[in-house]
Amino acid sequence: MINYITVLLVLFPLLGSVIVAFIRGEQAKNIALGFSLIELAMAILAWTKFDYANPDSQFIYNQPWIESLGIHFKVGMDGISFLLVLLTTVLVPLIILSSFRKEFRKPHALYALILFMQTGLVGVFTSLDAFLFYVAWEAALIPIYFISAIWGGEDRIRVTFKFFVYTMFGSLFMLIGIIYLFIQTPGHSFDINQFYQVALDKGTQSWLFWCFFLAFAIKMPIFPFHTWQPDTYTSAPTVGTMLLSGIMLKMGIYGVMRWLLPVLPLGLMQWGQTALILSIIGVVYASIIAFTQKDIKRLIAYSSIAHVGLISAGIFALNVQGMQGAMIQMISHGINVVGLFFVVEIIFDRTKARESYLLGGIASKAPVLAATFLIILLGAVALPLTNGFVGEFLLLNSIYEYGVWYAIVAGLTIIFGAVYMLRMYGNVMFGKEGTASANFTDVIGAEKLVLYAICAMVIFFGFKPQYLLHISEASVNNLLEIIKLKMQ
């Protein structure tokens, strides 16, 4: 079984999606949770067999798909992709469990779409064929579009349409780049190793850089390709927001690391600094906008843009600290942002309000929520001994090596983030009791289970980050060697 573990991780949620689609009533969420837990168990099994010292892809499954066009169903996992597969398989069950107290119309359709999206996400992180990568990339977009459009809030159609247009626009340019590279390969292949070996001149790599970068920058998103994000995160149902922020935006970061940097190193030499500057601008811009937000869900959305900007800047600094910092911060950000949006959903479910001035005094009525919220928030603001600290430290160190002034400006995200997040927490939890929170009740049942699990990860990976760093270390070093060798 272990030799087929990657293909099972990709296709098993698809099987679950088909089955759940035919389950009517509340049983749909139980069946969906069961499939997601089995998927998590398979990922843990792969973890026990994973060779940390091997920088190459493991558990490879390679089967001709459309052989006449050089298309293969080729999947595998190295340390970089495996970390993101772990993130996906851990968060999806928590996201499903977080929705148990909420009633949805047509729940079978919602949970089927969540599992279908998991197939697309795992497919993106494990694809070793560019055509398969593109198919999985688009497959992950389809379910989140329907989740947001059907179960979203007010103005959901306009907001979701804007999101769809943005992402499809970027995907079209990426497809052009993929087709061009396919034509340039000696045997007309979509295999990732063939793409790595294509030798193109600086001018060609320059425009190809933007074909791929646009797709990945929109998905992350980074400035100025971010304008779809705050509206979409706010309008989407919380399960959709969790999927978008916790996992889906990592597709763009992963795409930069796996497909952009090693394939187009000369384009990186020409435009890498521009990409880094745009990322840092996004850090400061999103942090400043976050200060003005009264809607706490929208505040967290802008906070996410700032954190992702820092991750992107660390990657384009092109050193080991930046790459490793990006890897651990992707995991930490996914855990923390899912926890933060879940807390917002709990508050909104009880008060029907997200504006901080309508809330207040919740801590006295819900001490468990207040304590768990604080732990997750401290992870988000990178307090030492929480999961967010190590990643942000490595990222800032990498940017400092690239340029001192870049690091000084990028470091503002820690100061700004601590201020607006702690101010929001103080107003909501300890401020004067608002009209909306007068009858607030503490968390129970599945809510406690989700919050405790997230808090445990915040604390554990704050004390033991090496468990994550060891997984990706060999693959990150190998990736940097490939990039720097091709730059010579």
N, C-alpha and C positions, 0 to 999 in steps of 0.2 A: 504493500500500500504506500509506503513512504516514497517510492520512486514516482508515484502518480499524485503526490500530495498537492503539488501546485495546480494541476489541472482540476483536481477535486475542489480546491479552494475557490477556483474561478467559477466552476459550473454548479456546485452544490447550492448556492443561494438562488441560482436560476431555477433549479428544480423546486426549491421551496417557494419561489414566487409563483410558479404555475399552480402548485397545489393550493397555496393560500388563496389564490384568486377564485377558487371554487368553494371555499369555506364561508358559509354565511354566519352572521352573528358575531358575538364576542369571542367565539372560539378561534377566530382568525388570528387575534393577537397572541394567543397562547401557542398556536402552531408556529407562528412566525418567530416567537421567542425561542421555541425549541430548535428550529433550524439554525438560528443565529448562535445558539449555545453550542450546537454540534460543530458549526463552523469554527467557533473559538477553540473547541477541543482539538480540532485538526491542526489549527495554527500552533497550539501549545505542543502538540506531538512533533510538528516540524521543528519547533524551537529546541526540543530535546535532542534532535538529530542534526541540528545545524552546526557546521564546521566554521567557527569564528575566524580561524586563521586563513581560510580559503577566500581570496578576493573575488573569485569568479562566481558565476551563477550556479546554483545548485538545484537539485530536484527538477531538472529540465525535462519538459515534455515537448517533443517536436513531431508534428504530424502534417504532411502536405494538406493544404486546404484548397487553394486554387492554383494547382501546380503550374499550369500553363502561364500564369502571370507571376510566378515566383513568390506566391503568398503561402505562408505556412502558419499553422496554429502552433506557435512556439512560445512557451512560457517557462519562466524559471525565476529564482530568487537569489540575489546576492544580499549582502548586509544592508545595503541602502533600501532596496525594495522590501526586504523582509520586515524591517522596522515599521514600514508603513502598512504592510499587510497586518501586522500585529495590532497597530493602532486601529485599523478598520474593524478587525474582528473583535476587539475589546469594546469599542464604542457603539457598534450597532446594537448589541443586546441591551446595553444601558439606555440607548435612545428609545428602543422599543419598550423597555420596562418603564421608562419615565412617562410614557403616554397611557399607562394602564388605568389611571383614575379619570381620564378624559374620554368622553364619548364622541365618536366621529360618525358621520354618515358614511355608509359603505366602507366599513372598516377593512373588509377583505381586500378592497382595491388599494387602500392606503398601505397596508402592510405588505401586499404583493409588490407594490412599487418600491418600497424600502428595500426589500430583498433583491429586486431586480437591479436597483441602484448599487447594491453591494457587489453584485457581479461585475458591473462596469468599473467600479472603483478598484477592486482586486485585479481586474483585467488590465487596467492602466498600469498598476504598480508591478505587474509581473510580465508584461508583454516584451518579447524579444524580437518581434517582427513589427515593423513600422505600420503596416496596414492594419494589423490586429490592434496595435496601440491606438490608431485613429478610430477604429470601430468601437473599442472600449471607451474611449474618450467621449464619443457622441452618445454611446449607450448610457453613460452615467448622467448625461444632460437630460435625456427624455423623461425619466421618472421624476426628477426634481422639478421639472417644468409643470407637470401635472399635479404634483403634491402642492406646489405653491399656488397654482391657478385654481384648484378645486377647493382646497381646505384653507386657503390664505384669508387674510383680513380684508378690510376695505381697500378699494382701488387695486385689488390683486391682479386683475387682468392687465391693466396698463403696466404695472410694475413688473409682472412676470414676462410680458412681451418685451419690455426693454431689456431685461436680463437675457432672454432668449436671443434677441437680435445681436447684443454685444458678443455673447459667447459664440454664436454661429459665425459672426463676422471674423473673429479671431481664428476659428477653426478652419475657415475657408483658406486663409493665408497659409496655415500650417499644412493643409492638404496640398496646396501648390508646391510648398517646399519639399514635402515627402515625395511627390511624384517626380520632381526635378532630380532629387537625389537618387531615386530608384533608377532613373534613366542613366545616371552617371556611373552606377555600379557596374563592374565588369560583366557579371552574369545576369544583370537585371534582376536584382534580388531586393527584398524588403528587410532582410536580416540585419539586425543591429550591428553585427560585427562587420558586415559589408559597408554599412554606412560609416563606421569608424575609419575604414580604410580608404574612403573616397578622398582624393586629393584635388582640391579646387583652389583657384587663385583668390587673392584677397578681395577683389571686386565682387566676385560671385558670392563668396561667403558673407560679404557685407549685406547684400540685399536678402540673402537667405536667413541671416541672423534676425532681421526684422520680421520675416514671415513666421518664424517660430516664436520669437519674443512677444509679438503681439498676442498670440494665442495664450501663451503662458502668463503674461502680465495681466491680461483681462481676467483670467481665471483666479489669480491669486487674491485680490487684485492689488496692483500698485499704482501710484499716481502717474499719469492722469487718467488711467483706465479703470478707475474705481467707482465711478458715479452710479453704477447699477447697484452696488453692494448695500449701502445703508437702507435704501428703500426696500430691497428684496429681503434682507434680514429682518426688517421690521414687519413687513407685510406677510411673510411666509408663516405657516404654522410652526410652532416651536420645534417639532420633530424635523421639519424641513430646514429651519435655521441651524439646528445642531448638525445635520448632515452637511450642509453647505460650509459652515465655519469649522467644524471639527475635523472633517475629512476631505471634502471636495476641493477646497482651496489648496490642499497639499498636492493635488494633481499638477497644478501649475509650477510649484516649487520643484517637484520631482521631475517634471518635464525639462526644466532648465538644467538640472544636474545630469539627467540621463541622456537627453537628446540634443540639447543646445550646446553646452560647453564642449563635450568631447568631439562632436561632429563638426562644429564650426569655430575652431579656436582662433583663426585669423579674423573672423568677424567679431569674436570676443575681444581681441586686441584693439580693434578699432572702436567698438561701441560699448565695451564692458564698463568703462568709466561713466559713460552717459547713463547706463542702466543703474549703476550704483548711486549716482546723484539723484536720479528719479526716485529710487527707493528711499533715500534719506529725506528727500522733500516730503514724501508720503508720510514718513514717521512724524515729522514736525506738524505738517498740515492736519493730519487726522487727530493728533493729540490736542491741537488748539481748538478744532471743531468740537471735540469731545467735551471740552470745558463748558460749552454753551448748551449742552443737551439736557433737557428736563425728562425726556423719555429714557428710562434706564436701559431699555432694550436697544435703543438707537445709540446710546452712549457706548455700550459694549461693542456694537457693530463698528464704530469708529476706532475703538481701542484695538479691535482685531486688525484693522488696516495698519495701524502703527506697528503692531508686533510683526506682522507679515513683512512690512517694509524693512524692518531690522533684519529679519531672516534673509530676505533677498539681497540686501547690502552685504551681509556676511558671505553669501555664496559668491558674489561678484568680486569680493576681495581676493578670492582664489588662493586660499591657503588652508592648511589642515584645520586650524582652529575654527575658521569660518564654516567649513563643510561639516565638521563634527558638531559645531554649535547649532547649525541649521538643522541637523538631524535630530538632536535631542530637543531643540526648541519646537520643532514640528510636533513631536510627541507631546510635549508639555502644553503647548498651546491648544492642541486638540482636546486634551483632558480638561484643561481649565475652562476653555470657552464653552464646552458642553455643560460643565457644571454651572457656570454663570448664567447661561441662557435657561437652564432648568430652574434655577432659583427665581429668575424673572417670571417664568411660567407659573411657578407655585404662588408667587405674590399676586400675579394677575388673576389666577384662577379663584383666589379668595377675595380679591378686592375689586376686580374689573378695572384696575387702574395701573398705569406704569409711570405716571408722572411723579417725580420725587416729592413735589410739594403737596401732593394729596396723600402721601404715605407718611409714616413716622411712628415711633414707639413700638415697632414690631418685636424688638428683642425681648421686651418684658412679657409678651404674649406667646412668643415662639422661640425659646432659648436654644433648642436644638437647631432650628433653621439658622439662627443668628450665628451660632458657633461654626457650623459647617460652611456657611456662606463666607465667614471671615477666613477660614483656612483656604478655601478655593481662591478667594480674592488675594490673599497674601502670595499664593503661588503665581497668580496673574501679574502681580507687581514685582515679582522676582525677589522676594525676601530670601536672604540666605537660609539654607536648609529646607527650602521648598523646591519643587521640581523646576520652577521657572528660572532659578538663579544661575545654575550651571550653564544653561544654554545662552542666556543673555551675556554672561561674563565672557564666554568663548567668542560670541559674535562681536562684542565690543572690542575684545582683544585683537580679533582678526582685522577689524576696520581700522584700529589704531596702527597696526602694522602697515596697512595700505596708506594711511594718511592721518596725522594727528587731528586736524581740524574736522575731518569727516567723522572721527570718533566722538569728538566733543559735541557736534551737532546731533549725531545719532543717539548719544547717551541721554539726550533730553527726554527720550521716551520713558526712561526709568523714573526720572523726576516728575514729569508731567503725569505719567500713568499713576504713580502713587498718590499724587494730589487729587486728581479727579475721581479716582476709584474710591479712595478712602473718604473723600468728602461725600460722595454718593452713599457709601455704606453708612456713614454717620447720620446723614439726613433720614435715610429709610429705616434704619434699625434703632437709632437713639434720639431722633428728632422729636419735636412735638407731635403728639398723636394726631394723625390726619383723619379726616372724615371717612376715608375709604378703608382704613385699617382698624376701625373701632372694634370689630368682632373677629379679628384675625385668630386663626387656630394653628397649632404647630403641625409639623410634618408627621405623617404616619405611614406604615406599611411600605409599599414599593418606593415611596418618596425617600424614606429613610435609607433603604437599601442602596439606592442609586447615589445619594449624597455621601453615605459612608464609604462606598467603593471609590468614588472620586477623591474624597479626602485621603483615603489610604494611599492612593497612587501619588497624590501631591506630596505627602510626607515621605513615602518610601523612596521615590526617585529623587527626592531632595537629599536624602542621606546616602543613597546608593545609585548615583547616576552611571557608575561604571557598568551596570547591567545592560544599559542601553548603548553606551559608548563602545563597548567591546564588540557588539554585534556589527556595527558599521565601520569600525576602524580600518580593517584590511581593505575593504571595498573602496572607502574614501581615499586612502593612500594610492590605491591602484588607479582610481579615476583621475586623480591629480597628476600622476605620472603620465597617463595617456595624453592629457591636455597639454602639459608642458613639453612633452616630446614632440607633439604635433605643432607647437608654436615655434620650435627651433628652425 
